[in-house]
Amino acid sequence: MSKTILITGASSGLGEHMARAFAARGHNLALCARRTDRLEALQTELMAAHPAIRVEIAALDVNDHAAVFTVFQQFAQAFGSLDRVVVNAGIADGRRVGTGHFETNLHTAQTNFTGALAQCEAALEIFRKQNSGHLVAISSVSAVRGMPRHLTVYAASKAGLALLMEGIQAELINTPIKITTLFPGYIRTELNEGAGKLPFELTAEDGARLLVEAIEQEIRQAFIPRWPWSLAGRAMKVLPLSLVAKLV
């Protein structure tokens, strides 16, 4: 059954590839990001490849919190309703804490947590009014444990997002509103294109495909891909912190 799906951060990386995967499944799309030129190109591509679907776009910086509410409401009004919101927009530009890069780390924390909070608030206002909807957040396998070096603030922001989603889920567990939190492992996107070979890394296309499959099942939580990250995630919670630091 066709759904209307809003994806933030849809101009590149996992957002862009999830949009393609959802479009191939016949879903209508509400896509937003800062780079409207790339959104326009993606809109043209998707509508040409899948003429039966509807694709709408809007400029959005998730750190402009008032704009998040405005854009989400505009999409809901344009489509009549929203069935799913994917909180995907985020950055991975962290630095070692205490090395003179507070502004960089602050921006990562604000984008990945406060910006995500604004998205959750805006989505749930719509879902509560509809008494239906599916809220999805893209966290990270790094969220299961404190991470050293450049990952410290990124991991903390993604852990905060995961706990936020768990709290929302606890409140809405017996309602028609569904909550999904996904913990992807290493997926090669523009965010990490300068990094060396990453453990068990997936291409953005393969990673997005697995994310979409999990989202469509409306499961509460999942590591992506399940192997090896489901096992690794559990292990990371109990391993000595000194050993975890060496694994990153």
One Martini backbone bead per residue (centre of mass of N, CA, C, O) as a GRO file, in nm:
protein
  248
    1MET     BB    1   0.096   0.037   0.023
    2SER     BB    2   0.076   0.360  -0.018
    3LYS     BB    3   0.288   0.623   0.098
    4THR     BB    4   0.372   0.912   0.294
    5ILE     BB    5   0.714   1.036   0.288
    6LEU     BB    6   0.935   1.189   0.512
    7ILE     BB    7   1.263   1.332   0.435
    8THR     BB    8   1.555   1.413   0.576
    9GLY     BB    9   1.838   1.466   0.417
   10ALA     BB   10   1.773   1.409   0.079
   11SER     BB   11   2.036   1.516  -0.102
   12SER     BB   12   2.200   1.274   0.041
   13GLY     BB   13   2.295   0.977   0.091
   14LEU     BB   14   2.066   0.806   0.265
   15GLY     BB   15   1.830   0.985   0.185
   16GLU     BB   16   1.853   0.953  -0.121
   17HIS     BB   17   1.843   0.635  -0.125
   18MET     BB   18   1.574   0.604   0.020
   19ALA     BB   19   1.406   0.751  -0.187
   20ARG     BB   20   1.453   0.546  -0.411
   21ALA     BB   21   1.342   0.297  -0.260
   22PHE     BB   22   1.057   0.408  -0.205
   23ALA     BB   23   0.981   0.471  -0.498
   24ALA     BB   24   1.003   0.171  -0.598
   25ARG     BB   25   0.746   0.108  -0.393
   26GLY     BB   26   0.527   0.361  -0.446
   27HIS     BB   27   0.597   0.615  -0.286
   28ASN     BB   28   0.544   0.907  -0.150
   29LEU     BB   29   0.729   1.231  -0.141
   30ALA     BB   30   0.894   1.428   0.123
   31LEU     BB   31   1.159   1.650   0.054
   32CYS     BB   32   1.445   1.758   0.261
   33ALA     BB   33   1.689   2.034   0.245
   34ARG     BB   34   1.938   2.259   0.178
   35ARG     BB   35   1.986   2.141  -0.123
   36THR     BB   36   1.783   2.219  -0.385
   37ASP     BB   37   1.929   2.127  -0.641
   38ARG     BB   38   1.935   1.825  -0.558
   39LEU     BB   39   1.634   1.791  -0.516
   40GLU     BB   40   1.546   1.857  -0.804
   41ALA     BB   41   1.700   1.626  -0.938
   42LEU     BB   42   1.560   1.398  -0.778
   43GLN     BB   43   1.273   1.458  -0.857
   44THR     BB   44   1.308   1.416  -1.160
   45GLU     BB   45   1.409   1.126  -1.147
   46LEU     BB   46   1.168   0.991  -0.993
   47MET     BB   47   0.933   1.082  -1.186
   48ALA     BB   48   1.050   0.939  -1.436
   49ALA     BB   49   1.072   0.643  -1.306
   50HIS     BB   50   0.784   0.720  -1.126
   51PRO     BB   51   0.490   0.845  -1.243
   52ALA     BB   52   0.284   0.752  -0.998
   53ILE     BB   53   0.425   0.947  -0.821
   54ARG     BB   54   0.484   1.179  -0.554
   55VAL     BB   55   0.704   1.480  -0.549
   56GLU     BB   56   0.817   1.681  -0.283
   57ILE     BB   57   0.983   1.996  -0.201
   58ALA     BB   58   1.221   2.142   0.051
   59ALA     BB   59   1.368   2.372   0.233
   60LEU     BB   60   1.604   2.258   0.505
   61ASP     BB   61   1.711   2.350   0.831
   62VAL     BB   62   1.715   2.183   1.138
   63ASN     BB   63   1.826   2.448   1.299
   64ASP     BB   64   1.547   2.562   1.203
   65HIS     BB   65   1.289   2.508   1.400
   66ALA     BB   66   1.052   2.663   1.277
   67ALA     BB   67   1.083   2.536   0.991
   68VAL     BB   68   1.014   2.250   1.059
   69PHE     BB   69   0.715   2.299   1.125
   70THR     BB   70   0.637   2.433   0.860
   71VAL     BB   71   0.719   2.211   0.656
   72PHE     BB   72   0.556   1.977   0.773
   73GLN     BB   73   0.279   2.116   0.747
   74GLN     BB   74   0.290   2.165   0.442
   75PHE     BB   75   0.303   1.871   0.362
   76ALA     BB   76   0.042   1.777   0.501
   77GLN     BB   77  -0.141   1.967   0.334
   78ALA     BB   78  -0.059   1.878   0.045
   79PHE     BB   79  -0.132   1.557   0.105
   80GLY     BB   80  -0.331   1.545   0.386
   81SER     BB   81  -0.084   1.360   0.488
   82LEU     BB   82   0.125   1.157   0.710
   83ASP     BB   83   0.282   0.835   0.752
   84ARG     BB   84   0.600   0.924   0.742
   85VAL     BB   85   0.901   0.992   0.939
   86VAL     BB   86   1.249   1.063   0.861
   87VAL     BB   87   1.515   1.099   1.081
   88ASN     BB   88   1.823   1.191   0.908
   89ALA     BB   89   1.949   1.442   0.965
   90GLY     BB   90   2.314   1.489   0.966
   91ILE     BB   91   2.636   1.483   1.137
   92ALA     BB   92   3.022   1.399   1.149
   93ASP     BB   93   3.181   1.671   1.280
   94GLY     BB   94   3.417   1.580   1.485
   95ARG     BB   95   3.607   1.633   1.794
   96ARG     BB   96   3.819   1.651   2.027
   97VAL     BB   97   3.787   1.704   2.346
   98GLY     BB   98   3.973   1.992   2.431
   99THR     BB   99   4.097   2.115   2.123
  100GLY     BB  100   3.936   2.387   2.018
  101HIS     BB  101   3.623   2.262   1.897
  102PHE     BB  102   3.342   2.353   2.006
  103GLU     BB  103   3.173   2.452   1.762
  104THR     BB  104   3.174   2.185   1.613
  105ASN     BB  105   3.045   2.012   1.839
  106LEU     BB  106   2.792   2.183   1.873
  107HIS     BB  107   2.680   2.141   1.588
  108THR     BB  108   2.649   1.837   1.610
  109ALA     BB  109   2.461   1.833   1.858
  110GLN     BB  110   2.235   2.013   1.743
  111THR     BB  111   2.169   1.853   1.489
  112ASN     BB  112   2.139   1.550   1.612
  113PHE     BB  113   1.938   1.646   1.849
  114THR     BB  114   1.778   1.914   1.835
  115GLY     BB  115   1.690   1.875   1.543
  116ALA     BB  116   1.550   1.602   1.601
  117LEU     BB  117   1.349   1.704   1.808
  118ALA     BB  118   1.197   1.890   1.617
  119GLN     BB  119   1.105   1.663   1.428
  120CYS     BB  120   0.947   1.500   1.639
  121GLU     BB  121   0.752   1.719   1.721
  122ALA     BB  122   0.630   1.778   1.441
  123ALA     BB  123   0.537   1.490   1.374
  124LEU     BB  124   0.359   1.434   1.637
  125GLU     BB  125   0.153   1.650   1.593
  126ILE     BB  126   0.040   1.515   1.339
  127PHE     BB  127  -0.012   1.225   1.452
  128ARG     BB  128  -0.203   1.300   1.684
  129LYS     BB  129  -0.421   1.423   1.501
  130GLN     BB  130  -0.451   1.152   1.325
  131ASN     BB  131  -0.389   0.881   1.484
  132SER     BB  132  -0.118   0.846   1.306
  133GLY     BB  133   0.199   0.684   1.235
  134HIS     BB  134   0.566   0.697   1.147
  135LEU     BB  135   0.855   0.706   1.344
  136VAL     BB  136   1.193   0.770   1.229
  137ALA     BB  137   1.534   0.692   1.336
  138ILE     BB  138   1.880   0.772   1.274
  139SER     BB  139   2.128   0.644   1.420
  140SER     BB  140   2.391   0.443   1.585
  141VAL     BB  141   2.620   0.214   1.685
  142SER     BB  142   2.777   0.434   1.859
  143ALA     BB  143   2.537   0.469   2.083
  144VAL     BB  144   2.610   0.221   2.289
  145ARG     BB  145   2.887   0.391   2.335
  146GLY     BB  146   3.149   0.544   2.428
  147MET     BB  147   3.357   0.753   2.227
  148PRO     BB  148   3.646   0.838   2.088
  149ARG     BB  149   3.755   1.122   1.983
  150HIS     BB  150   3.572   1.223   1.706
  151LEU     BB  151   3.311   1.044   1.828
  152THR     BB  152   3.198   1.152   2.096
  153VAL     BB  153   2.966   1.353   2.013
  154TYR     BB  154   2.824   1.186   1.806
  155ALA     BB  155   2.749   0.946   1.989
  156ALA     BB  156   2.594   1.114   2.199
  157SER     BB  157   2.377   1.223   2.002
  158LYS     BB  158   2.273   0.935   1.918
  159ALA     BB  159   2.199   0.844   2.204
  160GLY     BB  160   1.993   1.063   2.260
  161LEU     BB  161   1.804   0.984   2.030
  162ALA     BB  162   1.745   0.694   2.123
  163LEU     BB  163   1.620   0.777   2.399
  164LEU     BB  164   1.400   0.953   2.289
  165MET     BB  165   1.257   0.725   2.129
  166GLU     BB  166   1.206   0.541   2.372
  167GLY     BB  167   1.023   0.739   2.523
  168ILE     BB  168   0.810   0.765   2.303
  169GLN     BB  169   0.743   0.465   2.290
  170ALA     BB  170   0.645   0.434   2.585
  171GLU     BB  171   0.395   0.624   2.538
  172LEU     BB  172   0.300   0.484   2.233
  173ILE     BB  173   0.274   0.162   2.243
  174ASN     BB  174  -0.074   0.168   2.249
  175THR     BB  175  -0.077   0.296   1.960
  176PRO     BB  176  -0.097   0.393   1.616
  177ILE     BB  177   0.190   0.489   1.678
  178LYS     BB  178   0.501   0.443   1.533
  179ILE     BB  179   0.836   0.321   1.636
  180THR     BB  180   1.175   0.378   1.496
  181THR     BB  181   1.511   0.248   1.556
  182LEU     BB  182   1.827   0.292   1.395
  183PHE     BB  183   2.161   0.106   1.374
  184PRO     BB  184   2.405   0.184   1.189
  185GLY     BB  185   2.680   0.120   1.048
  186TYR     BB  186   2.906   0.118   0.808
  187ILE     BB  187   2.848   0.381   0.566
  188ARG     BB  188   2.911   0.498   0.251
  189THR     BB  189   2.945   0.850   0.244
  190GLU     BB  190   2.993   1.186   0.252
  191LEU     BB  191   3.065   1.185   0.564
  192ASN     BB  192   3.312   0.938   0.498
  193GLU     BB  193   3.489   0.962   0.226
  194GLY     BB  194   3.786   1.016   0.372
  195ALA     BB  195   3.800   0.747   0.475
  196GLY     BB  196   3.895   0.458   0.525
  197LYS     BB  197   3.862   0.152   0.577
  198LEU     BB  198   3.568  -0.001   0.692
  199PRO     BB  199   3.402  -0.198   0.896
  200PHE     BB  200   3.167  -0.356   0.724
  201GLU     BB  201   3.106  -0.197   0.479
  202LEU     BB  202   2.869  -0.006   0.298
  203THR     BB  203   2.689   0.104   0.072
  204ALA     BB  204   2.449   0.333   0.033
  205GLU     BB  205   2.254   0.153  -0.121
  206ASP     BB  206   2.258  -0.094   0.072
  207GLY     BB  207   2.193   0.053   0.333
  208ALA     BB  208   1.918   0.173   0.240
  209ARG     BB  209   1.779  -0.092   0.178
  210LEU     BB  210   1.787  -0.201   0.472
  211LEU     BB  211   1.640   0.031   0.603
  212VAL     BB  212   1.375   0.007   0.441
  213GLU     BB  213   1.304  -0.278   0.522
  214ALA     BB  214   1.278  -0.213   0.826
  215ILE     BB  215   1.068   0.014   0.805
  216GLU     BB  216   0.840  -0.154   0.665
  217GLN     BB  217   0.815  -0.341   0.933
  218GLU     BB  218   0.796  -0.162   1.197
  219ILE     BB  219   1.024  -0.180   1.384
  220ARG     BB  220   1.168  -0.069   1.673
  221GLN     BB  221   1.457  -0.221   1.644
  222ALA     BB  222   1.786  -0.197   1.460
  223PHE     BB  223   2.049  -0.336   1.310
  224ILE     BB  224   2.269  -0.208   1.037
  225PRO     BB  225   2.340  -0.475   0.986
  226ARG     BB  226   2.283  -0.743   1.174
  227TRP     BB  227   2.542  -0.841   1.032
  228PRO     BB  228   2.745  -0.778   1.309
  229TRP     BB  229   2.591  -0.550   1.493
  230SER     BB  230   2.420  -0.699   1.696
  231LEU     BB  231   2.658  -0.838   1.839
  232ALA     BB  232   2.848  -0.594   1.872
  233GLY     BB  233   2.655  -0.417   2.038
  234ARG     BB  234   2.638  -0.603   2.282
  235ALA     BB  235   2.942  -0.616   2.341
  236MET     BB  236   2.996  -0.306   2.383
  237LYS     BB  237   2.831  -0.289   2.659
  238VAL     BB  238   3.055  -0.499   2.822
  239LEU     BB  239   3.308  -0.400   2.750
  240PRO     BB  240   3.581  -0.263   2.812
  241LEU     BB  241   3.664   0.058   2.752
  242SER     BB  242   3.959   0.007   2.662
  243LEU     BB  243   3.871  -0.180   2.425
  244VAL     BB  244   3.680   0.000   2.271
  245ALA     BB  245   3.893   0.220   2.202
  246LYS     BB  246   4.061   0.016   2.012
  247LEU     BB  247   3.821  -0.037   1.791
  248VAL     BB  248   3.810   0.272   1.662
   0.00000   0.00000   0.00000
